């Protein structure tokens, strides 16, 4: 950070000569107007006091369309959950140690034949017969307590779950979305998308930073590169929020690339927006979208599978 006004220049040398002139340097910085670079620079950090409670809502919409010639089938599922974070303690590095509990889970799925299944744990407990098994599984889920460690940049450092977590949802296909979240890797991956990662250093408008991470997916290991861009204060919110854009590229690590038919075509796009409340010290909202298109030969034509996902996350402080 440079000293640019005449008063700053006059005290720069003296300020390095003797400690007493540190006061003069502070006075000079306070009297001189900030340069454009200083005005735009932002240090973004999660900062929550022990005892703080946050309400988090995750809502995910997924749709998969499979086209074989002129025949198209579609499967759609909306899943969501509300959970509460309680800040147990904050260590010297600024890492937040949290307890997480689920407070509400809901879903709506539509199969290729148009049959819909709807469930919401906040509704009356007398579930319909087709959702009774879901209600039983969710009842156990709502009793779970999960421990998380979150860095002051929003990185999920650790997830500690009860040993029986993986068995709670059984083999119900309708609960696949929740099951992917409740695995240790699934939870880290989903929360990473929902929360993003803040820059390591203060950043100017237009500044970028990159996070490279390895993920284990059913198809094998994937390398994801997240490129973040700080866009400055948001103009479409009722309170000051810092706007961050992210675009992600995914690829198989070279050592893990399996043999694939050369005619197979895949296109993937993952991008989103984060709105961070710097004054409150936590993320306010994020919106992520992902599209995957895969085409493989089939007879005289192709099979085209298009999967679209959106994830909307909202965080608010719980009232006491």
Secondary structure, DSSP 4 states (H G I P E B T S, - for coil): ----SHHHHHHHHHHHH-GGGHHHHHHHHHHSPPPHHHHH-B-------TT-EEEEEEEEEEEEEEEETTEEEEEEEEEEEEEEEEEEEE-TT--EEEEEEEEEEEEEEE-TT--EEEEETTS-S---GGGHHHHHHHHHHTT--EEEEE-TTS-EEEEE--TTGGGTTTT-GGGHHHHHHHSHHHHHHHHHHHH----SS-B-TT-EEEEEEEEEETTEEEEEEEEEEEEEE-SSSSS--EEEEEEEEEE--GGGPPP--TT-EEEEEEEEEEEEETTTTEEEEEEEEEEEEEEEEETTEEEEEEEEEEEEEEEEEPP-
